[in-house]
């Protein structure tokens, strides 16, 4: 079956991949906010996050419908202001309201001046039985009537319709609904609301929908309940899906959804460069750090674009990284703003990194044999480390107090810099410093 081409949106030429960032909608449902006693993003948080997203190159940002609360209505105005401030620099960014198929949601979003409406209603048996209680015919009748009215009265709005829990909706039921709605909207969403999809089912779903609705763009929203959010999004993009919902750090309801920077990072690694048009990839790590700071936490270790992806604790790894970081750092994270490596001192560290730390960072006069002896003492001592101590301080104390090592005299401007083999550099050349890995 094919449908007539729907109305076209003429204000913007869509790129091969469009991120619809939903950090301030889906991400606001993350339990991480509660874990850190924050509970919600305040207006200043939202303004800073939106500014960072626009500078990063995101053109579509999803927010709650203002009907959610008076505070949400106020926040939309502040967000619109920062968006308008950046238009001359970054071009137009579209604000989309996440709305139920309910006139009150729609009215609140239109009054607030949103650029588009992201309609949704549950289509699976679970949603029909336990959520809204409507059967398919009632869903179709209500959604079509409302969307037709919006199309007639507000033809400039960007419209999307999603059958919530699409991957647990029988295909024939999903088609019954989408057949009626597809001619009225710009995008059809395929949300994996409870994270049941697998890469294979995603590819099949995208293929079916592209064949049936060839003139409507598809949008994916993949939850991470099974740990598949990222791979499902990648497979959807490769199968021809243009729009993907993401959040910064992948935060969201339960286990979250697809991470924006992880998705773009993997497309880069796989050389799918056409999908990266317009995104400021070097801003990936800074934007992750920004959101992590809002959550009062570090960028989590599961996030590919993180310093932990360049952090080494094993002595074997540390030695190799000192010689050639590519040995255990296979991916171009520097292209995504991770410009340092980090080596963590601890009981797994070998003498090579301890030698490097004491010689190149702390400027001790030390030879390799002495470093090996200090390593043996350190490995015994570090297992009894106190909360107010650090492994680095333990090493310095051992070097100074037990081995009576002296230090090189370092000019004041360079005392805190990381150097390499400074004792082999002529005094007149010591101003030319070399970067090394960060060790702590």
Buried (B, 14 or more C-beta within 10 A) or exposed (E): EEBEEBEEBEEBEBBBBBBBBBBBBBBBBBEBBEEEEBEEBEEEBBBBBBBBBBBBBBBBBBBBBBBBEEEBBEBBEBBBEBBEEBEEEBEEBBBBBBBBBBBEBBBBBBEBEBBBBBBBBBBBEBBBEEEBEBEBEEBBEBBBEBBEEBBEEBEEBBBBBBBBBBBBBEEEBBBBBBBBBBBBBBBBBBBBBBBBBBBEBBBBBBEBBBEBBEEBBBBBBBBBBBEBBBBBBBBBBBBEBBBBBBBBBBBBBEBBBBBBBBBBBBBBBEEBEEBBEBBBBBBBBBBBBBBBEBBEEBBBEBBBBBBBBBBBBBBEBBBBBBEEBEBBBEBEBBBBBBEBBBBBBBBBBBBBBBBBBBBBBBBBEBEEEBBBEBBEBBBEBBEEBEEEEEBBEBBBEBBBEEBEBEBEEBEEEBEEBBBBEBEEBEEEEBEEBEEBBBBE
